[in-house]
Amino acid sequence: MSSKKQKAMQESGLILARVKKELKQAIKPGITTLELDKLAEKIIVNSGAYPSFKTVRGYNFATCININSGMVHGMPSSRKLNKKDVVTVDCGVYYKGFHTDSAFTMQIPPLIASTTKFLDTGKQALANAIKKATPGNSVYDISLALQETIENAGYSVSRDLTGHGVGQKLHQHPNISCFAIPEDKNIILEKGQTLAIEIMYALGRPELEQRKDGWTLSTIDNSLAAMFEHTVMVASPHPTILT
């Protein structure tokens, strides 16, 4: 990785980390998902950056926000958040020619113990997977860590969605599945490579269906869904989390 790319992606990651921090503080009953999206865009633009997701053809928001059974691609709307909602926010930042991508899921109090366990498992799965992002390891190693952590806890990983490379484009090679694919042992990680590692999983069945808005993918059995994601730079002995 060139020093220019590394510096730009580090700065982009810091902007995105700030977006996530402020959104977590803003997520409360009564706020709409569109208000959260506007807040994210304001922070990004005021930082001299641009919302990555607005570079996706046909998508006009800075974030994807999903509630409860929504797993990915939820469009911000006038929907107000309620107590006990489980909210997923996915966001990207484009800065000095490079993208970063990150996501989190949180529940609105009063907290439910089983939901806390569900979300903590996703955080642990992402942490376990990120540890595998070192030179010489493979995409298979990352995916296996995701799958084992989630399934050992009794939950289901998505079979339809993947993480991805990220950099000059928002979505780059390689795809990083949430379950282990033997062929991915051949995709070897290189020092300086940047990856958006993400876990997308469900409390119940992993199958998804598309809602009428043409974007949102939700669990087919209406069970809770969650997503955690960081942009990571492959490095030794430990990968660098940029977001």
C-alpha positions in Angstrom: 0.0 0.0 0.0 1.3 3.4 -0.9 1.8 6.0 1.9 -0.8 8.2 0.1 -3.5 5.5 0.2 -2.7 4.5 3.7 -2.9 8.1 5.0 -6.2 8.7 3.1 -7.8 5.5 4.3 -6.7 6.2 7.9 -8.3 9.7 7.7 -11.4 8.3 6.1 -11.7 5.7 8.8 -11.4 8.3 11.5 -14.3 10.3 9.9 -16.4 7.2 9.8 -15.6 6.3 13.4 -16.8 9.8 14.4 -20.0 9.3 12.4 -20.7 6.0 14.2 -20.0 7.5 17.6 -22.4 10.4 17.1 -25.1 8.2 15.6 -25.0 5.8 18.6 -25.5 8.8 20.9 -28.4 10.0 18.7 -30.3 6.7 18.5 -33.2 7.1 20.9 -37.0 6.5 20.8 -38.7 9.1 18.6 -35.9 9.9 16.2 -36.5 8.9 12.6 -34.1 6.9 10.5 -34.1 9.8 8.0 -32.9 12.2 10.7 -30.1 9.8 11.5 -29.1 9.7 7.9 -29.1 13.5 7.6 -26.8 13.6 10.7 -24.4 11.2 9.2 -24.3 13.1 5.9 -23.7 16.4 7.8 -20.7 15.0 9.7 -19.2 13.5 6.5 -19.6 16.6 4.4 -18.4 18.9 7.2 -15.3 16.7 7.4 -14.5 17.4 3.7 -15.6 13.9 2.6 -18.5 12.4 0.6 -21.0 9.7 1.5 -19.7 6.5 -0.2 -23.2 5.0 -0.5 -24.3 8.0 -2.8 -21.8 6.6 -5.4 -24.0 3.5 -5.7 -26.3 3.9 -8.7 -29.9 4.6 -7.7 -29.2 5.1 -4.0 -29.5 8.6 -2.6 -28.7 8.2 1.1 -25.5 8.4 3.2 -26.5 5.3 5.3 -28.5 2.1 5.1 -30.5 1.7 8.3 -32.3 -1.5 9.2 -34.7 -2.2 12.1 -35.3 -5.6 13.8 -35.7 -8.2 11.0 -34.0 -5.9 8.4 -30.4 -7.2 7.7 -29.1 -4.9 5.0 -29.8 -2.1 2.5 -32.6 -0.5 4.5 -33.5 3.0 3.2 -33.8 5.8 5.7 -37.4 7.0 6.1 -39.9 8.7 8.4 -40.1 5.6 10.5 -39.5 6.6 14.2 -37.5 4.4 16.4 -39.2 2.8 19.4 -38.1 1.3 22.7 -36.5 -2.2 22.3 -35.9 -1.7 18.6 -32.8 -3.3 17.2 -31.2 -0.8 14.9 -28.4 -1.5 12.3 -26.6 1.4 10.7 -24.2 0.8 7.7 -22.2 3.8 6.4 -19.3 4.6 4.1 -17.0 7.5 3.6 -15.2 8.6 0.4 -12.2 10.7 1.1 -9.2 11.7 -1.1 -10.0 9.0 -3.6 -10.6 6.1 -1.2 -13.6 4.5 0.5 -14.0 3.0 4.0 -17.1 1.1 5.1 -18.4 0.1 8.6 -21.6 -0.9 10.4 -22.9 -1.6 13.9 -26.1 -2.9 15.4 -27.5 -1.8 18.8 -30.7 -2.1 20.8 -32.7 0.7 22.3 -33.4 0.3 26.0 -34.9 -1.3 28.0 -32.3 -3.9 27.1 -33.4 -7.5 26.6 -30.8 -10.1 27.8 -31.3 -12.5 24.9 -30.8 -9.7 22.4 -27.7 -8.5 24.2 -26.2 -12.0 23.9 -27.2 -12.1 20.2 -25.4 -8.8 19.5 -22.4 -9.6 21.7 -21.9 -12.8 19.6 -21.8 -10.7 16.4 -19.2 -8.4 17.9 -17.1 -11.3 19.0 -17.4 -13.0 15.5 -16.1 -9.8 13.9 -13.2 -9.6 16.3 -12.3 -13.2 15.8 -12.4 -12.7 12.0 -10.3 -9.6 12.0 -7.5 -11.4 13.9 -7.2 -13.6 10.8 -6.5 -10.6 8.5 -2.7 -11.1 8.4 -0.4 -11.7 5.4 -0.4 -15.4 4.3 -3.8 -16.2 5.7 -6.7 -16.7 3.3 -10.2 -15.4 2.9 -11.3 -18.9 4.0 -9.7 -18.2 7.5 -11.7 -15.0 7.9 -15.0 -16.6 6.8 -14.5 -19.7 9.0 -14.0 -17.5 12.1 -17.3 -15.7 11.4 -19.2 -18.9 10.8 -17.9 -20.8 13.8 -18.5 -18.0 16.2 -22.1 -17.4 15.1 -23.2 -21.0 14.6 -21.6 -22.2 17.9 -23.9 -19.8 19.6 -26.9 -21.2 17.9 -27.5 -18.4 15.3 -27.4 -18.4 11.5 -25.0 -16.6 9.2 -26.2 -15.1 5.9 -25.6 -17.3 2.9 -26.5 -14.5 0.5 -24.3 -11.5 1.5 -20.6 -10.9 1.7 -17.9 -8.6 2.9 -15.5 -7.3 0.3 -12.3 -5.6 -0.6 -12.5 -1.8 -0.3 -10.3 1.1 -1.5 -10.5 3.1 -4.7 -13.9 1.4 -5.2 -16.5 0.8 -2.5 -16.8 -2.9 -3.5 -13.7 -4.6 -4.7 -12.2 -8.1 -5.0 -12.3 -10.4 -2.9 -15.8 -11.3 -1.7 -15.6 -12.4 1.9 -18.5 -14.8 2.8 -19.9 -15.2 6.3 -19.4 -19.0 5.9 -16.3 -21.0 4.9 -16.0 -21.8 1.2 -13.1 -24.3 0.5 -12.1 -22.6 -2.7 -11.4 -19.4 -0.8 -8.3 -21.1 0.7 -6.7 -20.0 -2.6 -7.3 -16.3 -2.0 -4.3 -15.4 0.0 -4.1 -12.1 1.9 -1.3 -9.6 1.2 0.2 -6.9 3.4 -1.4 -3.5 2.9 -4.6 -5.0 1.4 -7.8 -3.3 2.7 -10.9 -5.3 3.4 -14.4 -4.6 4.7 -14.9 -7.5 7.0 -18.6 -7.9 8.0 -20.8 -10.4 9.8 -24.4 -10.6 8.8 -26.5 -13.0 10.7 -29.9 -13.9 12.1 -31.5 -15.2 15.3 -33.6 -17.6 13.2 -33.4 -18.8 9.6 -30.7 -17.1 7.4 -32.9 -16.8 4.2 -33.8 -13.3 3.2 -36.6 -11.6 1.2 -36.6 -8.2 -0.4 -39.2 -5.7 0.8 -41.4 -3.6 -1.5 -39.0 -0.7 -1.4 -36.7 -2.7 -3.7 -33.7 -2.4 -1.4 -34.3 -3.7 2.1 -33.4 -7.4 2.7 -35.1 -8.9 5.8 -35.2 -12.3 7.4 -37.9 -14.5 5.8 -39.1 -15.7 9.2 -39.1 -12.2 10.7 -36.4 -13.0 13.2 -33.9 -10.5 14.5 -31.0 -9.7 12.2 -27.7 -7.9 12.9 -24.5 -6.7 11.2 -21.1 -5.6 12.4 -18.4 -4.4 10.0 -15.0 -2.7 10.0 -12.6 -1.7 7.3 -9.3 -3.4 8.1 -5.8 -3.2 6.7 -4.0 -6.5 6.4 -0.8 -6.3 8.5 1.6 -8.4 10.6 1.6 -9.4 13.4 -1.8 -7.7 13.8 -4.2 -6.2 11.3 -5.1 -2.5 11.6 -8.7 -1.5 12.2 -9.3 1.7 10.2 -12.8 2.4 11.3 
